[in-house]
Amino acid sequence: MLIIIILLITAMAAGQGMDTPTDSANGFPAGNYTPFGYLDNPYHTLWLINSGVIRSAPPLGFRFREHHTVLQLALAANGRSYHQAADFESTGLHSAYHSKNIFSYDWKIETLEFSASYFLESDRAQGLNCEVKIANHGSAAAMVEVRALLSVPPLDFDHYAAMVLPGGALVRRFAEGPLYLLYSEAENVFRAVGSSPAGVAAFMSDGKRDRLQDRAVSVEGDFMAAVLSCSLAVSPGTEKTLHFTLIRDVAQAAALENGRAALKNFDRRRAELREDDARFWSRCPQLVGDWPEVWKRGLVYDFETLRMNVRRPAGVYKHHWDGMSAAIPRSVLGETALDMLAYSYADPETAKEVLYGLFADALAPNVPCMREDGSVNMVSESGSECGTAPSWCLPSLTIRSIYALTRDRKWVQALYPYLEEFLLWWLENRTHSDGAFFFDNSWESGQDQSSRFRIEQKTGGAGVQHLEPVDLHAAVADFGGLLSQFAGLLNLQDADEWQKVQEKYRQWLRKYWTGQGFHDIDRRTGRHTNADFAYLWLPHLFGLATGQQNAVLKQKLRTPEYQSLESWANWPPGFQVVVEAAWAMGERVLQAEHVADQMDYLYNWWDRRTWETPGALPHAWGHIDRPANLLEYHPRKWDESFGMIDHSTNPHAPPREYAEPIPGVAAEQWRNRDGKPAGMENYGWGATLPIHLIRGVIGYRDLPVGAKESGFLLAPSLPSKVFQPGNRLGMSNLHFANVDFEVMYEVKENGQIQTTLSWRSPTPAALTARVKGKKVAASEGRQTSGSLVYPIENHGTSEIIFTE
């Protein structure tokens, strides 16, 4: 199937100099980002509002709505054409603005500076706006021609019409179906249509117009396109601006009306989106100081990926919800817990709403995996409608940590009844007569078709009730402790009962200890299995193991097998368990180096400036696309939605596990068999490295459960890559309750760290820093802002005690 490029341009006006990447000190972080990524389609869902994802199309375009169209730019400047990715290799092509709301392509050709920025014309995702800016920093006038192409590939109907209209050019499926309008109100714009791929390619590459026309109808062809072109004279020291919009609609008159409205509201709409970005980034953690620049950009890619996966209320979801993946969103307890732990550091209020809504909007107390129309997404072979277990992605850790760092008692009060129902459901529906827990199927465990279950599994829905899983028993014990803590906070009488549940399953874990570790029991044989992987470490992570048992895991963590970070540590939920368990065991160096290695590896992948997939089919106009991983849902192309091979359209495409995800957003799997990221693009838990950077390297963590005072830990574990004398390594926009703070670690010649904690509070507060129980710094009484400065060893721990 041909999928060509599209492009458009419109209204030109003289400007007053190119904008900087940010409009304010708290705007989107300025930087040299990869020229690949996504724009957020805020209401897209799988079934009710299937308007598709919007992804960049190299070199300068965007693919719009269910891969029906691609918006693409080409230009001629200084006697040379630029239309394929290779043409831009010497131009410094990058993105200076790379948020979910606005995406810019930025490059230079000699003394000419270009920027092409894209954003949705409205939240309904019916249109895509683009602004092209050309600034001449030279001493002579320059002529620039901008060319645009709108192409609609065939899906299941090959009868198309195209025509030129006042202000634009239109392509539509004939005689019914959607139409696409490329609209501009600029003067002296050439507009045409064409049904010849070669003719359109000649226009885009060389400006040739001989095979274009003002009206065309294709009855049996597989290609139809609309083009625009505008030539500009840019005087020295001046700037020219082009505005254009692509509108998708069902009728010509409505499309024209919406095109005019989009250009009229162009500046207002962009200002709204920039304000939204500024609001988010004024609160979102950022690395400051001498960190690697790619780490700073990587943090931005991750948080923007998380933003795109927080969906607006739709269908049965009455609250904001975590879609898990941008292309085919659904709610899942485990993925939501992991995503919202990361997101809570940037936007705790939304994270709390999402977690509350996850339980409150659920179809049943076990929180079945669900789409926005109420359809369930995980049904076992027994017919049970399942959700992920309390062990998967550590939801109790997420909920406890978010409360500890926000101190929001009202949130706990609202959430508590649902948490209680959730754990009661597991006690009543997933225990044998002797009280041992089981998973109904491997999907429910989160560990789809894992070999730990010791059966042949054609699907993850096969019954696995014969296995007594260590991780589930440990997670239930921790959930019991969480409910006991919350019941005590709310002065409820349930606290003692839930404490008994915690203690019961703490003791129950003894039966799974073999002397060499915790292992599942196969009830068919009554024996321990030999499975050994990270989730069996949950008793250690949750503080349920004895000192002797912890010593065994500590010894394992020091062996080459575990230090190589293989197997489960290469997948986000497994990596979480590895580094959290290492922290709990006091293996701070190990966990910090693992986090640094993962950041170095992944953030360099997200930040790549080239993108190819071996085996992908070349398409018209010399453009190599990725049919193996379109990640844009169409009912007849389910495999493509998941980034898997679809032999009906591309027999040469690589399978999902070998397809190379697009840079600029996080991917589902951190390493596949070849040691590369893989799976679905724009996937929430793929963007959860900020958890481990904040908790494991910066060392911002909640106080231990049961602490009598209010506050948090600052426990720096700076990895060897950055632990160099003179380096200043900090993070801004951290939050505790209603206090905002920034931490800066300065590495001294003697290997110690000078810690500076700067804070501000809306109400007077006092802060005290303690190391090894001794006060090392304190504010002078209650203040609304101040700084604490004190020395600490790397991998040391300080307590920051907060008093209002």
N, C-alpha and C positions, 0 to 999 in steps of 0.2 A: 504494500500500500504506500503510495506516495504521500509524504507529509512535507510540504514545502514551507517556506518561510513567509512571514508577513510583515508588513511594515506600514507606517503611516506617518503623516506629518501635518501640522496645521499652523495656525495663526502665527505670523512672525511679528516681532516687535523689538525695537531697540532696547537694550538692557543697560544696567548701570554697574556692571562688574559681576563676576561669577560668585555665587554664594559659597561660603565656607561649608565644610561638611556638617557643621552644627550651627544652629541658630542661637544657642545660649550655652553657658557653661555646663548646664545640666542636660543638654540635648544628647542625641545619639553620639556615641563615642567616635571621634574622628579617627580614621585609620585607612590603611591600604589593604582593603579586603579583596578576596577572590571574586572574579566576575561571574560567579555562578551562585544560584540560590533560588528561593521561592518568594512569592508574595502570598500573604494570608488571604484566603477566601473565608471570611468570618462565619458565614452561615452554612458552608458546605457540610452535608452529611451524606451517608450512603444511600438512604432510601427516600426520605422526605424532601430534601433539598439537594439533589445530586447535581450541583453546578460545577463540580470539578475543582482540581487544584490548578495553580498557576505557577509555572516553573520557567526558569530562564532557558532560552534557546540560543546557543552560541551562533555568531559571536556577540550580537547586540540586541537580541530579541527576547520575547516571552511567548511561551506556549499557553494558550488560553482555553479554558473550559473543555475538559474531557478530551484533550488533544485534537479538537476539531480544527483549530486554527493556530498559527504561529505568527506573532508580530515581530518583524525583523527589519533592521535598518542596514543600508549600505550607503556609501558616499564616495565622492570623488573630490580630491583636494590636491593642489599643486601638481596637477597633471597625472595623478595616479588614482586608481580605483581601490577601494577597500571594501570587500564584501565577504571574504571567507576568514576563518579564524587565523590562518597563516599570515594574512595581510596585516594583522594587528600585533604580530610578535615583537616588533620593534617600537611600538607606540606606548608601551607601559600600561596596557589595558588592565584596569582594576575596577573595583567598586569603592567609592568613597563613602557611600551611604548604603547600608546593607541591613535594613530592619525588615520586619514582617510587613510594614506599611508602605515603605518607599524603598526602591532599589535603583541605584544609579550605575551606569557604565561610564567610566572616565578614562580619557586617553589624550595623548598629545601627538601632533604631527608637525614637526619643526616648531614654528612659532605660534601654531594654532592649538588652542586648548578646547577639548570637547567634553560635554557631559550629556548623557541621555538618561533621564530618570523616568521611572514608571510607577504608577500607583492606580488603584481601583477608582473609577469615577464615582462609585457609591458602594455601600456595603452589600448591595444586592448582587454585585459581581456581574452586572450586565455589560459593563464597559471597562476599558483599560485606557487610562490617560498616559500620554508621553510628552515630555518636554525635552527638546534638544537645544543646547546652548553651545555657541561657537564664539570664543574670545580670541581676538587677534592681538598678540603681544609683540608683533614684529613692526617694522618700519614701512612696510609696503602693503597695499591692499591685497586681499586674497579672494579667490572665487571658490566657493564650495557648493557642490550639488549633493543634496540629500535625496536618496531614493527609498521608497517604501513598497513593501509587497504584502498583500493580504491573500492568503491561499487557504482554501477549504478542501481537505482531502476527502475522498469518498469513504463512506462507512458501509451502509447497506443499500444505498440508493445513488445512482450515478447520473441523474438528470439535474443539471444545474443551469442557472441563468446568471448573467452578470451585466451590469450597465453602469454608465456614468451619470451622476446626478449633480445638481448644483451643490457644490461644497464637498462632494465626496464620490466614492466609487463603491459599488455594492455587489456582493456575491450572495446568492441564495439557492437553496435547494428548491427545485421546481417540481410541482406547483405548490407544495406546502412544506412546512418545516422552518427551521430558523434561518435568519439572514444575518449577514455580517456587513457592517457599514464602516468604511474607512473615511473619516470625516475631518475636513479642515476648512477654516474660513480665511485662510491666507490668500493673498493675491498672487497671480502668476504661477499657479500650481498646475502642472501637467497631470492629468488623470486619464487612466485607460484601464482596459481589462484584456485578458488573454486566456486562451485555452491551450496554448502550446507551451509545454515546459521549457523547450529550448528557446522559444522566443522570450519568455519571461526571464530566463536565466541570462540571456544576452542583454536584456535591459538592465538587470541588477548589476551585472559585472562590467558592462561597457556603456550603458546608457542608450543602447540601440532601441529604436521604437518601431521599426518597420513591420514587426509581426504582432503588434498590439492593435487594438481597435476600440471604438467607443461603445460597442455593444456586442455581446457574444452569447450564444446559447450552445451548450454541450448536451447532446442527448445520450450518447454512448461513451463519451470520453471519461477519463478518470482524473481530470484536472481542470480547475477554474481559479483564476486569480484576478485581483484588482491591484493596480499600482498607482503611486503618486510620485511626483518628483518636483523639486524646487531648487533653483539656483540662487545663491546669495552672494552678494558682494560685501565683504566684511572689511571695513576700513581699519587702519592701524589704531590700536588703543580702544577699540570698540567691541561690542558684543551683539550678536543677533540671537534671537530666541524663536523657536518654532513650537507651537502647541498643536497636538492632534489627539484624536480619540478613536478608539475602536469600539463600536457598539454592537452587541448581539441582541436581536429582538425577533419578533414574529411577524411584524408588519412594517412596510416601508415608511409610512407617515410617522409611526411611533419612533422608529429608529432615527429619523431625521430630527424629530423634536428632542429626543434624548441626546443626540449629538450636539445640538445647539446648547442645550442646558449644561452638558458636561463642560463645554468650553467657557460658558458664562460663569460657572461655579468653580473653575479650575483652581484659581489661587486660594479660594476659601477652603476647598476640599483638601488641598495640600497642607494648608496651615493647620487644619484640624488633625491631620495625621501626624504632622511634626509635633504638635502639642501632645498628642498621645504618646509618641516616642519619648519626648522630653520628660513627661510625667513618669513613665516606667523607668527610664535610665537615671532619673534623679534619686531613685530608691534602690536600684539594682547594684549589687556588688561589682566592683571593678578592681582589677589589679593595678597598683600604682608602684612606681619605682623601677628597680633594675631587673625585673622579670624578663624572660624572653618575649619579644614582641609577638611571636606566634601564639604564645600562651594567652596574651591579652586579647588577641583577636579570637582565639578559640573559645574563650569564655563568652564572648559576644555571640558567636555562632550557636553555642549551646543554649543560652538564655533566649535567643530569638526563636530557636526551634521549639523550646518549651512554650513560649508565648503562642506560637501557631497551633499548638495542640490543645490549648485551653479554648474550648468551644463555647459559644453563647447558648443560652437556653433554647431548646428546640424539642418539639414533640413531648415525650414523657419526661424529659429533663426540665425541671422547673428552675434549676440553678445552673451556673456555669459548670461545665463538666470537662474532664480530661479525655480527649478522643484517642489517645495513645499513638495514633498515626494520622497524619494529615489527610491521606488519600482515602482511607476506609475507616473512619472513626467509629469507635465503640468504647463503652466503659468497662473496665476490668479493675477489680479491687487491687490486685498486686501492682499492676502498672501505674495506676493512679497514685498509690501510696509512694512508689519510688519517684515518680515525676513530681509530686507535690512536695516531697521533702526538699528537692532541689529548688522548686519554684518558690517555696516559702521564704527563702533567703532574699528574694527580690520583691515579692508581693504576698506577704503573709495573709492579708485579708482575703484575697482571691483563693489562695491555697486552702484556707479554712472553709470557705464557701464550697469549694469543689469537694472536699472530703465530707462535709456535712451532707451536701446534695447526693453524693455517691450512695450513702446509706438511706437518706430520706426519700429519694426518688426510686429506690430499688424495688423490683417486683416482689421480692421475698427477703426474709432476714439474712439469708446466706449471700445476698448481693450477686445474683446471677449475672454473668457477662451479657451485655445488652446493647442493642442499637437504639437509635433515637425514636424509632416507631414502636418500641416495646418488644420487638422480636428478640428472642434469646439467641446467644451465639455459641453456647457450649452445652450440648446435650449429650449425655453419656449413652452407651449402648443399653443401659438399663432404663433409659427414658428420663433420668434425673436431670433437671435444669440446674446447671452448676455454675458456681463462681469460684474464683481461686481461693485457696486455703489461707488461714491466718498465718501460715509460715512463709508464703510466697512474697518476696520483696519486703518483708518485715514491716507490715502496716502498724504493729504496735510500737515499733521504734519511731516511725514517722509521727504518729499521733502524740506520743509522749514528748518527743523533741519539739514539735511545734507548740505544744502547750508550755513547755519549760521556757521557751524563748519569747513567747507572746504574753504569757500569764493571763490568758483570756478565759476567765471562769465562766462567762456566759456561753462561750462556745462549747466548753466541756459539758455544761448543763444541758444544752440542746442535743449534743452528740451522744451523751451517755446512754439514754434508753435504747438507741439503735445498736450501740456496741454490746450492750447487755443481751439484746435479742440475738445478735450475731453469734456470740459465744454460746448462748443456750442452744441455738440451732445445732451447732457442731457437737455439743455434748449429747444432744438428744438424737441426732440423725447420723452421726459418723463414729459411733462407738459400738464395739462388740458387747456381748452380755457381761464380760469380765471388766469392762471399762476401758479397754485398749482402743485407741483411735485408729482409723483407717481413712485413706482416700478412696472415693468411689472409682476414680479413674485417674490416669496420669495427667490429663488436661487440668483436672482440679488441683493437682499438686503444683502446677506451673511447669513441671519437668516433663514435657510432652514426650511420650513413648520412650522414657528413659530405661536403660538396661537394668537399673536398680530394682525394677519390678519383676524381673526374672520370668517373663512370659513373652510369647510372640504377640506383637501388637500390630494389627493392620491399621488401626487408628488409635489416637490417644483417648478414645472413649471406652476402651476395653476395661473390664472390671479388674481392680487390683486390691480388693478387700483383704486378700490373704497376707498383705504386708503390713507390719506395724512400723510406721515411719518415725524415726527419731525426731526429725525436724518438726513434725506436726505436734508431738507431745511437748516439745520444748516451747513452741510458739503458743500453745494453749496455756501453759504455765505462765508465760510472760504476759499474755492477755489477762489472765486472772490477776496478776500483780498490777497491771494497768487499771483494771476496773476497781480493784481494792483502793488504789491511790486516788482515783477520781471519786469513788464513793465517800472516802474520808474527806476529800476537799469539799464535797457537796453536803456533808453531814448526813449521809444516808446510812441506814442500818445494814446495808449489804457489804460493807467493807470487810467484815470478818469472814463472811461466807466466801467471798472471792479470794481472800487470803488463803482460805483452806483449799480452794481449787489450785492455786499456785503451788502450795506446799505438797498437795497430793501428787501432782505431776512432776514436781521436782524430785520427789522420792521415787516415782515411777521410772524415771530415767535410769535408775540403777540397773534395771534389768537389761538395758541396752549397752552397758559398758562391758567391754571384753578384756580390759587391761591394756589394750593397744589403741583404744578409741571407742566412740559410740557407733554402734552398727544396728541396722534394722533387723527385725526378726521375721522370718518367713513362717507363718502359722501352719503351713502345710507340713513342715519338717520340725518345727519347734527350734530351729537353729538360727544363729546369727548369719547374716549374709556377709559377703566380702566387699560389698560396695564401699567406696571411700571417696568422698567428694565434699565440697565446701559446705553444703547445707547440713551435713551431719555435725557441723561445728556449732550449731545454734545453742546447745547447752552452755558452751563456753562463752559465746557472744552475749547471751542473756544473763550471765552471772549465776547459772544454775549448776555448774560443775564444781567439784571439790578442788582443793589446791593440788592434790596429787594428779587428778585428771587434767587439770590445766597444764601441769608440768609436761605431760605426755604430748599435748598439742604444741607447746612451746618448742619442744625438741623437734617435732615434725616440721614446724615452720622454719627451722634453721637448716633443713636438708636441701640439697640442690633441686630436688623434685618440686618442692613447694616454692622455692625462691625463684624458679624459672617462670612463674606466673602462667602455667599452662592450664588447659582444660577449662573449668568453670570460671576461672578468673578472667577469661577473655570475653565473657558475656556480662552485660551490666548487672543483672541480679546476682550472679556468682561473684563478680568483682566486689560488690558491696559487702558480701559476707566475708570474703577473704580479708579485706582491709579493716573491717570493723572487728573481726575476730583477732587480727593481729594487734590492733589497738588494745582490745580487752586483755590480751595476754602480755601487754607491755612491750611488744615488739614494734616499737615506734619507728626505728630506723627502717625496718623492713616495709612497713606500711607506707612511709613517706617516699621511699625509693620506688615502690610499685606505682604510687600515684604519679610521681614525676615521670616515670617511664611511659605510663599510659597517656599522660598529657602530651609529652613530646611526640609520641607516635600518632595519636589521634588528631591532635590539633594541626599537625603538619598535613595530615590527610584532608581535614576539612578545609585547609587553607591552600590547597593545590591551585595552580594557575593553568593547568592543562587537564583535559578530561577526554579519555578515549575508552572504548570498550572493545577489546579484540573480538572480531567476528560479527560486529554489528553491520547491518547493510547500509551502504551509501545511498543517500536519497538525492533527489533532483537539486540543481543549483550547487552541486559540489558539497552539500552539507551532510555530515555524518551525524545521524541521530541515534537514539538508543531505544529501539523498539523492545529491547529485552527488559527495560525497567522504566516504562512510561509512568507508572504509579498514578495513573489517572483512570478512574473506574469507568468501564462501559459494560453493560450486562453481557455482551457477547465476547468480552475479552477479560474475563476474570483473572486469568493467569497474568496478563500484563499489569493488572491492578496491584498484584503482589510482587511485581518485578521479576516474575518467572518467565521462562521461555514459552512462547506461543507459536508452535510450529505452523499454525495455519497462516500466520502473517510473516513469520521470519524463521525459516528452518535453520538458519545459521546463527541465531542469537544464542549467547551463552546462558546457561541456566542461572537461576536466581543466586545461588551461593557463589557464583564466579562473576556475576555482573558487578561492575564498578560503580558504586553510588556517586551521585553528583556531589561535587564539593559545595561548601557553603552552608550545609545543614547536616545534622547528625544522622547516622544510619542505625538500623536495628541491631546489627551484630558488629562488635568491635573487631573481631578477627575471625576469618573463616579458615578453611583448611590450608589456604595459601598464606595465612597470616595477614590478610587484608580485611578492611571493613566490608560488610555485605548485607544482604537483606533489604528491607524496605527503607526508602529515603524518608527524611522528615519524620523521624520516629522518636517519641518522647523519651523513653528510657535511654536511648543512645546519647541523649544530651545531659546525663546526670553526673558527669565528671565534676561539676561545681560542688556537689555534695562532698566529695573526697578532698578536693582542694580546700574547701572551707573547714571541714571537720578534721582532716588529717594532716594538712600542711600549715595553714594559718592556725589551726587548732582551736577554732571557735566552736565550743561544744557546751551542752547543758551540764549543770551540776549533777552529781550522782542522785539517783532516786532516793528520796528520804531526807535530802539535805534540808536543814532547818532554816537556812537563810536563802535570800533571793539573790540570784546572780548567775554567772556563767564562768566557764573556763577559758583561759587563753593559754594554749599549750603548743608553742611553735615546734614544728618538726620540718625544718628547712632541708630539702634534699641536697645532696652533694653538688648537683649541677649548678645551684645558685648560692650555696653556702661558701661565699668568698669574702674575705675581709674588705670592708668598705661598701659592700652592697647594701642598699636600702630597699627592703622588700615589704610592701604593704598592701592593704586592701581597704577600700573605702565603701561606704554605704552598707555597713553591718548594723543590725538592729536587735535590741533587747527590750521587750515591753514597749514603752514609748520613748526609749533612749536610742539615739542614732550615734554611731561611733565609727572611727577609723583607727586602724592599728598599723603601726610601722615598726618593722624589725630592722635594726642596723647591726650588721655583723662586725664585731670588733676584732682587732688583731689577736687578742688572747682567746678567740673562739667563743666568747660570750656574746649575747644578744642584748642590745639596748632596746627595750620595748617602750614605745610611746603610744599610749591609748588616749586619743582625743575624742571627746564626747560632747553631746548637746542634748538637753532635755526640755520639754515644754513646761515642766514644773521643777522647782528646786529639788535636787537629789544629791546624795553623798555616795562616793565610790571609794572602795578600799581594795588594794591589791595585796594578796598574800601568796608567799611562796614557801612551801613546806611548813605551813601553819604560822609563819611569821609575817607580820605586816611589813611591806617594803615600799608602799606608797599610798597616799590617801589625799582626797580633796580637802580643801579647807572649809569644812562645814558643807551645808547644802547649797548647791549652785546650779545654774541652768546650763553651764558649759565649763569645760576645763580639760586638763590633761594629766595623766598619770605617767610618770617616767620611772622605769626600774630595770635592773639587769636580770637576766635569766639565762640559763644554759639551754643550748639547743636540745630539744626533746624533753625539756623541763615543763612543769605545769604550774600555772598561777591561777588562783581563784580571784575573780572580780566580784566583790560583794556590793550589792546595790541597796540603798536605803532611801526611801522617799521622805 
